[in-house]
């Protein structure tokens, strides 16, 4: 009797339709809500508004633009630097717009959209060291956010990485002379230099980039519908001029960064670059 019962159960299991995991795009559309991960405390990409305490910045606006295209609400979820890829991989966020640069190790964990801009990792030092070149900093202690591409860039330049929980702490270590400099993306580096100048602290940026980075939207692997949809939306936002509008609002001419947007949305395979490990 027991054998017949087991056999019957196996037959029913084989005959029953297989349950498949819902595609993430379908889930977002069904829930009418998208959770968008952003990196905490990285102006101009994401930072709390002093008045409202709400997260604002370039990446927050891009989250909203993508959600508008999908016709859903958006929930902004701040994420630490070292948790970028894990939060996406584990499905804690639907997409990540975290100034997220492609690296080989991250590419094994998560899927990257077509990049929407290319940025540079830059070394910021006290003004007294501003006339030096990158080779002068080999073997020197250089600060960065823990788990960031800035840390990887420091290692590639054969310097000694000193890591912190956020960019602000790396900046403080430099002005306190605990490190000889700190690394960050070009836009954030310029803001630190400007803010320091207002306090009478003179900083300089070494002209040679530590590394180049392709910045993309991050998603889980195995979500082809979401991947195709995000790439399609990025192309639409590009063609409509909305990506330029968001950039110019936070980073472009007239802002403290004064950096024109030169790069357009394009396939990663069309860009000749050496990815970080």
Secondary structure, 3 states (H helix, E strand, C coil): CHHHHHHHHHHHHHHCCCCCCCCHHHHHHHHCEEEEEEECCECCCEEECCCCCCEECHHHHHHHHHHHHHCCEEEEEEECHHHHHHHHHCCCCCEEEEEEECEHHHHHHCEECCECEEEEEEEEEEHHHCCCCHHHHCCCEEEEECCCHHHHHHHHCCCEEEEECCHHHHHHHHHCCCCCEEEEEHHHHHHHHHHHHHCCCCEEECCCCCEEEEEEEEECCCCHHHHHHHHHHHHHHHHCCHHHHHHHHHCCCCCCCCCCCCCCCECHHHCCCCCEC
